[in-house]
Amino acid sequence: MDKLVIQGPTKLKGEVVISGAKNAAVAILPATLLINGVCRIENLPNISDVRTYCKILETLGAKIKWFSDNEIEIDTRDIGCTQAPLDMTSKFRASYYILGSLLGRCGAAEVGIPGGCNLGARPIDQHIKAFEALGAKVDVSQGKISAKVKKLLGNSIYMDVVSVGATINAILASVLAEGTTTIDNAAKEPHIVDVANFLNTMGADIRGAGTDLIKINGVKELRGNCTYSVVPDQIEAGTFMLAAIASRGDILIKNCIPEHLDCITAKILEIGGNVEDYGDSIRVTMNKRPNKATVKTLPYPGYPTDLQPQIGVVFSIADGTSIINESIWESRFQYTAELNKMGAKITPQGKTAIFEGVKELTGAPVYATDLRAGAALIIAGIIADGETQLYNLEHIDRGYENIEEKFRNLGAKIQRVSEN
Ligand code: EPU
């Protein structure tokens, strides 16, 4: 079992280059199943979710060539199998995109009921509703989800909740459907736009991605022979922005899209930090204790739930009492118990947590309870006085590329140690 050993406190200073977006990559990879050809994908993050996805695609008949840790070519001409391996797909959340893609390509699909971070109930009723609207029959039993259709027919889909995954799955299933599909109350996250851009580059006709009404005119086929570069990771960039604030540091964050970070920038300005926009990079600086504030997590362009634990660390050492209201995932305050072991004073009460700011955190053994909690606890270890040992690194490795190396380059004293 690996752990991270972090010696603090450190003020982070220097430059970091942001990787491709995890949540775009894990949708673009299955989207290649819709292509009867070869395509090249660049700026893929080198994370375990991407490597697992590539293995799943290979079991379905895809041929993958790696040119570097971040660049692959996928040949999806020989996709024949419609059953994805249950053990691999049930381990992570984004495997549900295989349903939309294989339904579109082959008219049938089967995956294990998706797992992923334990963030509370994670229903997929809106995914199923979208597939059924397009004519598919869906069955959920014996730990798997199966979907089947003779011919997908375009239709109007109204999402009862704003869902990233259901919006992308509805797009995937309708790209090759006959006729026009509309998705109303669609999610607007940058990775939705990225998946639509990828599919359009391959020959799809998707309009309106990034708004809450998306229109897909079905096309007969998607051609390959294209190269696509994954959008920079909004959440990784936000993680380093908040690390700069928490550590009273000075970080130049390169390869990011500042507009995707507007809601984080606004919050940083409110708590007394400084953000300079250089077009494709931003510099975040902080030279005092952060002010208290309130945050409510919301779908994009609201404040992202995936940056909630990271701002929780900032609030734990802020001047005054801050409040977070988590409106997306019911179990996303599990990290607060770990931060309290480090001297924080946080009281979670259902969907709300109250952060009574303390002057400093102190190092302690702590456990990553999910991916973003893990990133937040790294930041906590960097700013805490003394040694922090962070366990359960498999969560962090799923979604952050070379995270300890990136923090080390900013001055953090952080080592990965194997412990038997
Ligand atoms: N929901 C439903 N029914 C559905 C789908 C969702 O009620 O059929 C509800 C959920 O329970 C939740 C809300 O709708 O309350 C939003 O869920 P969404 O479907 O948007 O989440 P997701 O697609 O499963 C993605 C990211 C998550 C991120 C959320 C919200 C991927 C692979 N995962 O999940 O990322 O938190 O959107 O932005 O894209 C992470 O990266 O750490 C992570 C958890």
Residues whose N, C-alpha, C, O or C-beta is under 5 A from the ligand:
A	BS01	EPU	N23 R93 A94 A121 R122 P123 I124 D125 Q126 H127 V161 V162 S163 V164 G165 A166 T305 D306 S327 I328 W329 L371 R372
